[in-house]
Amino acid sequence: MSGYEVEHNIRPAQQSSKPSRLPDMSTFFTTLEYADTTGPRSPSNSHSIPIPDDIAALHRLFINALQVIAADHESGSSGLESSDETGHSALISRMIEELRIGADEPPRELKGVPDEFLAQLERVPKAKLDKDNDCPICGNPFLDDPYPLVVRLPCHKTHLVDLECITPWLKLNPTCPMDRKVIYEKKKPPPPADDDEDGEYDDMYA
């Protein structure tokens, strides 16, 4: 069973009726398995780095998904207030702009968050969601989902977002897409030990 099913204690038959908030992201997550050298399927070489083409592809795949979301939202949001529509469109545009930088000039390694960070994000119970609350990324009301999985980002108490929508962004960027604050910083590796500190030498490693 997937993490979603485990989290909600639901059976596959129940989950099959849950519409996805994002377009098909299977290629994105397949590529992520190869590019994320810290993940469970990472190479055995701890010093390995991802292929730049894979990182660039991840950014482009998420751009494509956001463009589909923006087009769907625009075509079906004629009844929304213009301020809401503008705010949603502006956020998508900012995200796409930043992702394009990563696609054109891919970093040497993924800067996103580990799975442990995603697992520890504060979950917002359905009972505490208002009917007017919607996901700032996909634009859909949280309560349209019978089993909403909404998380609160640590930068601000009002930054609620569907976990499915924020996961691809956070796997590429350690920032909140709404205010661009850094919400996760990787720990720096400890300095290498000085083998000659005690004046002893082990010839087994010569």
KAJO-V99471 format. One record per residue. N is the residue number from 1. RES is the residue in one letter. BURIAL is 1 if it has 24 or more other C-alpha atoms within 12 Angstrom, else 0. D_LAST is the distance of its C-alpha to the last C-alpha in Angstrom with 1 decimal. Layout:
# KAJO-V99471
n: <N/N>
res: <RES/RES>
burial: <BURIAL/BURIAL>
d_last: <D_LAST/D_LAST>
This chain:
# KAJO-V99471
n: <1/2/3/4/5/6/7/8/9/10/11/12/13/14/15/16/17/18/19/20/21/22/23/24/25/26/27/28/29/30/31/32/33/34/35/36/37/38/39/40/41/42/43/44/45/46/47/48/49/50/51/52/53/54/55/56/57/58/59/60/61/62/63/64/65/66/67/68/69/70/71/72/73/74/75/76/77/78/79/80/81/82/83/84/85/86/87/88/89/90/91/92/93/94/95/96/97/98/99/100/101/102/103/104/105/106/107/108/109/110/111/112/113/114/115/116/117/118/119/120/121/122/123/124/125/126/127/128/129/130/131/132/133/134/135/136/137/138/139/140/141/142/143/144/145/146/147/148/149/150/151/152/153/154/155/156/157/158/159/160/161/162/163/164/165/166/167/168/169/170/171/172/173/174/175/176/177/178/179/180/181/182/183/184/185/186/187/188/189/190/191/192/193/194/195/196/197/198/199/200/201/202/203/204/205/206>
res: <M/S/G/Y/E/V/E/H/N/I/R/P/A/Q/Q/S/S/K/P/S/R/L/P/D/M/S/T/F/F/T/T/L/E/Y/A/D/T/T/G/P/R/S/P/S/N/S/H/S/I/P/I/P/D/D/I/A/A/L/H/R/L/F/I/N/A/L/Q/V/I/A/A/D/H/E/S/G/S/S/G/L/E/S/S/D/E/T/G/H/S/A/L/I/S/R/M/I/E/E/L/R/I/G/A/D/E/P/P/R/E/L/K/G/V/P/D/E/F/L/A/Q/L/E/R/V/P/K/A/K/L/D/K/D/N/D/C/P/I/C/G/N/P/F/L/D/D/P/Y/P/L/V/V/R/L/P/C/H/K/T/H/L/V/D/L/E/C/I/T/P/W/L/K/L/N/P/T/C/P/M/D/R/K/V/I/Y/E/K/K/K/P/P/P/P/A/D/D/D/E/D/G/E/Y/D/D/M/Y/A>
burial: <0/0/0/1/0/0/0/0/0/0/0/0/0/0/0/0/0/0/0/1/1/1/1/0/1/0/0/1/1/0/1/1/1/1/1/1/1/1/1/0/0/0/0/0/0/0/0/0/0/1/0/0/0/1/1/1/1/1/1/1/1/1/1/1/1/1/1/0/1/1/0/0/1/0/0/0/0/0/0/0/0/0/0/0/1/0/0/1/1/0/1/1/0/0/1/1/0/1/1/1/0/1/1/0/0/1/1/0/1/1/1/1/1/1/0/0/0/1/0/0/1/0/1/1/0/0/0/0/1/0/0/0/1/1/1/1/1/1/1/1/1/1/1/0/1/0/1/1/1/1/1/1/1/1/0/0/0/0/1/1/1/1/1/1/1/1/1/1/1/1/1/1/1/1/1/1/1/1/0/0/0/0/1/1/0/0/0/0/0/0/0/0/0/0/0/0/0/0/0/0/0/0/0/0/0/0>
d_last: <48.2/47.1/46.2/49.7/51.4/49.4/50.1/53.8/54.1/56.1/56.3/55.7/59.5/59.9/57.0/58.5/61.4/59.1/59.2/56.0/56.1/53.9/54.2/52.0/48.4/46.8/45.2/43.9/42.1/40.8/39.3/38.0/35.9/33.9/33.8/32.9/29.1/29.4/32.0/31.9/31.7/28.9/26.1/23.0/20.9/21.3/21.1/23.9/27.1/30.6/32.5/34.9/37.8/37.4/37.6/40.6/42.2/41.9/43.8/46.5/47.0/47.7/49.9/51.9/52.4/53.6/56.0/57.5/57.8/59.5/61.9/62.8/63.4/65.5/67.7/68.3/68.5/72.0/73.2/70.5/71.2/70.1/67.9/65.9/65.6/64.5/61.9/60.3/60.4/59.0/56.0/55.3/55.6/53.2/50.6/51.1/50.8/47.5/46.2/47.2/45.0/42.0/43.3/43.8/40.6/38.2/35.5/31.8/31.8/34.5/35.8/37.7/37.6/35.9/38.0/37.8/39.6/42.3/42.8/43.3/46.0/49.3/51.6/55.3/57.7/60.4/63.1/61.9/62.1/65.3/67.1/66.6/62.8/61.1/57.7/57.1/55.1/57.2/60.4/61.5/62.9/60.5/63.4/64.0/61.1/62.2/58.6/57.4/53.7/53.9/51.3/51.7/49.2/48.0/49.2/52.9/55.0/57.2/54.4/54.8/53.6/53.2/49.7/49.9/50.8/48.3/45.2/44.7/45.1/42.7/40.0/40.2/41.2/40.6/44.1/47.6/49.7/52.8/51.8/48.3/46.9/43.2/43.1/39.4/36.4/32.8/30.6/28.0/24.4/23.1/21.2/17.4/16.3/15.2/12.0/13.0/16.5/16.8/15.0/12.6/8.9/7.3/4.9/5.7/3.8/0.0>
